Amino acid sequence: MNYIVVGCGHIGAELAYNLFKKGHKVSVIDRSPAAFNNLPLDFRGRTVEGEGLEREVLYRAGIEQADGLVAVTSSDAVNAVVAHVAKVVYGIENIAVRNYEPRQRPILEAFGLQLVNASSWGAQRLEELLYNADMHTVFSAGNGEVEIYEFTVPASCAECPINDFIPDQNCIPVSITRSGRAILPDRDTRVRAGDVVNVSATMEGIRELCKKLNEKQEGTVCLF
């Protein structure tokens, strides 16, 4: 596959290198030649100096043959316009952009773009780690608004219907793994001590779940 990465800061360089190591053809665009020093020495993709908004620069990067484009500059406006041009003018459907400043998210969302805000996602993840180390995040959607969490059922919840501790709102049971075999539970499914449960939840839902588990397990402090 042919990919273009616009912006060769630390995120862009790491992404470009990861794509290259997986066997893809990668072109990296940055207006500063010094930015390409962020790339590892064994990177063998194409580096293109120039503004990602310029047609000639995009041509040199291979925009006409590109299967996907990622815009990860420090300018949300540049990321939005580059991605919009790639989608509308060149028909590229596989596009993702970096949201550098959280307050500028509406700009990117107005273009209907898939975006990632490292600050928002990272802050939420760090908050989760502070709250309860036993509740692990295994998948994050969007910028962390909805995530899939994993936890092990404590002895205090053994033989309880999962409905006893799963909140009615903002939290949905996804799977229960027992002795290496996973099942799709309903809210009447009874759990056993040691079962591994996955739930899809918002931050509000996981707080309530942790509260309910804490009520059943004395001596466990839950900070959610």
C-alpha positions as a Python dict, from the first residue, in 0.01 Angstrom:
ca = {
    (1, 'M'): (0, 0, 0),
    (2, 'N'): (108, 359, -65),
    (3, 'Y'): (74, 605, 223),
    (4, 'I'): (150, 973, 267),
    (5, 'V'): (233, 1121, 607),
    (6, 'V'): (212, 1501, 621),
    (7, 'G'): (423, 1625, 910),
    (8, 'C'): (747, 1471, 1033),
    (9, 'G'): (744, 1555, 1401),
    (10, 'H'): (780, 1279, 1657),
    (11, 'I'): (436, 1132, 1586),
    (12, 'G'): (463, 1156, 1208),
    (13, 'A'): (813, 1009, 1204),
    (14, 'E'): (715, 714, 1424),
    (15, 'L'): (403, 646, 1221),
    (16, 'A'): (593, 664, 891),
    (17, 'Y'): (860, 428, 1021),
    (18, 'N'): (604, 179, 1152),
    (19, 'L'): (429, 174, 814),
    (20, 'F'): (764, 132, 637),
    (21, 'K'): (863, -160, 860),
    (22, 'K'): (536, -332, 768),
    (23, 'G'): (632, -323, 402),
    (24, 'H'): (431, -24, 281),
    (25, 'K'): (558, 248, 50),
    (26, 'V'): (567, 570, 250),
    (27, 'S'): (616, 933, 156),
    (28, 'V'): (673, 1191, 429),
    (29, 'I'): (610, 1561, 372),
    (30, 'D'): (748, 1842, 589),
    (31, 'R'): (839, 2202, 520),
    (32, 'S'): (1150, 2178, 737),
    (33, 'P'): (1434, 1957, 610),
    (34, 'A'): (1559, 1925, 969),
    (35, 'A'): (1235, 1745, 1060),
    (36, 'F'): (1343, 1441, 860),
    (37, 'N'): (1615, 1385, 1121),
    (38, 'N'): (1334, 1243, 1336),
    (39, 'L'): (1321, 942, 1104),
    (40, 'P'): (1540, 642, 1194),
    (41, 'L'): (1851, 598, 981),
    (42, 'D'): (1718, 282, 819),
    (43, 'F'): (1397, 447, 692),
    (44, 'R'): (1385, 397, 315),
    (45, 'G'): (1067, 582, 227),
    (46, 'R'): (1044, 904, 30),
    (47, 'T'): (1098, 1242, 199),
    (48, 'V'): (948, 1549, 34),
    (49, 'E'): (1037, 1898, 151),
    (50, 'G'): (763, 2156, 112),
    (51, 'E'): (418, 2266, 222),
    (52, 'G'): (161, 1988, 233),
    (53, 'L'): (-96, 2231, 90),
    (54, 'E'): (93, 2276, -238),
    (55, 'R'): (-19, 2067, -534),
    (56, 'E'): (334, 2017, -664),
    (57, 'V'): (449, 1886, -326),
    (58, 'L'): (159, 1643, -311),
    (59, 'Y'): (239, 1522, -663),
    (60, 'R'): (602, 1459, -568),
    (61, 'A'): (479, 1259, -268),
    (62, 'G'): (269, 1041, -500),
    (63, 'I'): (-79, 1165, -411),
    (64, 'E'): (-226, 1019, -732),
    (65, 'Q'): (-123, 667, -631),
    (66, 'A'): (-183, 701, -257),
    (67, 'D'): (-408, 453, -77),
    (68, 'G'): (-419, 660, 239),
    (69, 'L'): (-306, 988, 393),
    (70, 'V'): (-239, 1100, 749),
    (71, 'A'): (-202, 1469, 840),
    (72, 'V'): (-13, 1513, 1167),
    (73, 'T'): (130, 1866, 1155),
    (74, 'S'): (104, 2099, 1456),
    (75, 'S'): (-155, 2309, 1270),
    (76, 'D'): (-515, 2189, 1290),
    (77, 'A'): (-609, 2418, 1000),
    (78, 'V'): (-339, 2269, 776),
    (79, 'N'): (-437, 1915, 874),
    (80, 'A'): (-802, 1986, 796),
    (81, 'V'): (-737, 2142, 455),
    (82, 'V'): (-481, 1882, 344),
    (83, 'A'): (-715, 1600, 441),
    (84, 'H'): (-1014, 1767, 273),
    (85, 'V'): (-818, 1818, -50),
    (86, 'A'): (-698, 1457, -46),
    (87, 'K'): (-1055, 1336, -5),
    (88, 'V'): (-1241, 1569, -241),
    (89, 'V'): (-985, 1635, -515),
    (90, 'Y'): (-794, 1307, -520),
    (91, 'G'): (-1066, 1070, -401),
    (92, 'I'): (-869, 921, -111),
    (93, 'E'): (-1106, 763, 139),
    (94, 'N'): (-857, 630, 393),
    (95, 'I'): (-766, 951, 580),
    (96, 'A'): (-685, 1032, 942),
    (97, 'V'): (-577, 1356, 1103),
    (98, 'R'): (-416, 1470, 1423),
    (99, 'N'): (-603, 1721, 1637),
    (100, 'Y'): (-326, 1923, 1800),
    (101, 'E'): (-535, 2171, 1999),
    (102, 'P'): (-847, 2024, 2168),
    (103, 'R'): (-1036, 2353, 2129),
    (104, 'Q'): (-999, 2323, 1753),
    (105, 'R'): (-1174, 1985, 1727),
    (106, 'P'): (-1493, 2142, 1581),
    (107, 'I'): (-1290, 2254, 1277),
    (108, 'L'): (-1186, 1899, 1198),
    (109, 'E'): (-1523, 1751, 1285),
    (110, 'A'): (-1691, 1997, 1045),
    (111, 'F'): (-1496, 1831, 764),
    (112, 'G'): (-1620, 1488, 873),
    (113, 'L'): (-1265, 1364, 932),
    (114, 'Q'): (-1140, 1076, 1147),
    (115, 'L'): (-928, 1247, 1410),
    (116, 'V'): (-709, 1164, 1706),
    (117, 'N'): (-622, 1403, 1986),
    (118, 'A'): (-325, 1264, 2174),
    (119, 'S'): (-368, 1510, 2461),
    (120, 'S'): (-733, 1422, 2526),
    (121, 'W'): (-680, 1047, 2489),
    (122, 'G'): (-361, 1050, 2697),
    (123, 'A'): (-517, 1254, 2979),
    (124, 'Q'): (-812, 1016, 3004),
    (125, 'R'): (-589, 709, 3000),
    (126, 'L'): (-369, 851, 3278),
    (127, 'E'): (-680, 930, 3480),
    (128, 'E'): (-797, 570, 3444),
    (129, 'L'): (-462, 438, 3562),
    (130, 'L'): (-481, 659, 3869),
    (131, 'Y'): (-830, 542, 3956),
    (132, 'N'): (-794, 166, 3949),
    (133, 'A'): (-504, -40, 3821),
    (134, 'D'): (-723, -352, 3811),
    (135, 'M'): (-955, -211, 3543),
    (136, 'H'): (-761, -233, 3216),
    (137, 'T'): (-846, -59, 2890),
    (138, 'V'): (-809, -298, 2595),
    (139, 'F'): (-965, -87, 2319),
    (140, 'S'): (-1036, 284, 2278),
    (141, 'A'): (-1280, 429, 2024),
    (142, 'G'): (-1266, 784, 1897),
    (143, 'N'): (-1067, 984, 2148),
    (144, 'G'): (-1157, 765, 2441),
    (145, 'E'): (-1523, 860, 2473),
    (146, 'V'): (-1610, 488, 2462),
    (147, 'E'): (-1365, 216, 2559),
    (148, 'I'): (-1363, -155, 2622),
    (149, 'Y'): (-1244, -243, 2971),
    (150, 'E'): (-1131, -576, 3112),
    (151, 'F'): (-1139, -694, 3471),
    (152, 'T'): (-1131, -1018, 3668),
    (153, 'V'): (-1437, -1110, 3873),
    (154, 'P'): (-1352, -1105, 4246),
    (155, 'A'): (-1464, -1381, 4482),
    (156, 'S'): (-1719, -1146, 4634),
    (157, 'C'): (-1914, -1148, 4305),
    (158, 'A'): (-1904, -1525, 4247),
    (159, 'E'): (-2235, -1674, 4128),
    (160, 'C'): (-2394, -1328, 4097),
    (161, 'P'): (-2586, -1237, 3781),
    (162, 'I'): (-2374, -993, 3586),
    (163, 'N'): (-2667, -753, 3613),
    (164, 'D'): (-2588, -715, 3984),
    (165, 'F'): (-2284, -499, 3915),
    (166, 'I'): (-2316, -381, 3553),
    (167, 'P'): (-2475, -32, 3550),
    (168, 'D'): (-2802, 14, 3364),
    (169, 'Q'): (-2662, 299, 3158),
    (170, 'N'): (-2331, 379, 2983),
    (171, 'C'): (-2200, 23, 3030),
    (172, 'I'): (-2266, -289, 2820),
    (173, 'P'): (-2128, -640, 2888),
    (174, 'V'): (-1932, -762, 2585),
    (175, 'S'): (-1784, -1099, 2680),
    (176, 'I'): (-1696, -1337, 2961),
    (177, 'T'): (-1389, -1559, 2931),
    (178, 'R'): (-1380, -1870, 3149),
    (179, 'S'): (-1111, -2139, 3124),
    (180, 'G'): (-996, -1994, 2794),
    (181, 'R'): (-1341, -1998, 2634),
    (182, 'A'): (-1532, -1677, 2566),
    (183, 'I'): (-1911, -1638, 2567),
    (184, 'L'): (-2151, -1355, 2489),
    (185, 'P'): (-2336, -1282, 2814),
    (186, 'D'): (-2676, -1136, 2876),
    (187, 'R'): (-2757, -951, 3195),
    (188, 'D'): (-2881, -1268, 3368),
    (189, 'T'): (-2557, -1462, 3308),
    (190, 'R'): (-2396, -1565, 3635),
    (191, 'V'): (-2025, -1508, 3677),
    (192, 'R'): (-1764, -1706, 3865),
    (193, 'A'): (-1462, -1590, 4057),
    (194, 'G'): (-1171, -1552, 3816),
    (195, 'D'): (-1387, -1493, 3508),
    (196, 'V'): (-1243, -1225, 3280),
    (197, 'V'): (-1515, -978, 3184),
    (198, 'N'): (-1504, -722, 2905),
    (199, 'V'): (-1743, -430, 2904),
    (200, 'S'): (-1794, -138, 2668),
    (201, 'A'): (-1840, 182, 2867),
    (202, 'T'): (-1803, 555, 2893),
    (203, 'M'): (-1605, 709, 3177),
    (204, 'E'): (-1932, 760, 3365),
    (205, 'G'): (-2028, 395, 3317),
    (206, 'I'): (-1695, 260, 3433),
    (207, 'R'): (-1707, 480, 3744),
    (208, 'E'): (-2045, 334, 3834),
    (209, 'L'): (-1923, -21, 3762),
    (210, 'C'): (-1623, 28, 3988),
    (211, 'K'): (-1850, 166, 4259),
    (212, 'K'): (-2076, -140, 4241),
    (213, 'L'): (-1780, -380, 4252),
    (214, 'N'): (-1641, -191, 4550),
    (215, 'E'): (-1969, -230, 4735),
    (216, 'K'): (-1939, -609, 4697),
    (217, 'Q'): (-1574, -626, 4791),
    (218, 'E'): (-1493, -464, 5120),
    (219, 'G'): (-1146, -330, 5167),
    (220, 'T'): (-1097, -237, 4800),
    (221, 'V'): (-1061, 134, 4745),
    (222, 'C'): (-1211, 265, 4423),
    (223, 'L'): (-1135, 622, 4326),
    (224, 'F'): (-1371, 641, 4026),
}
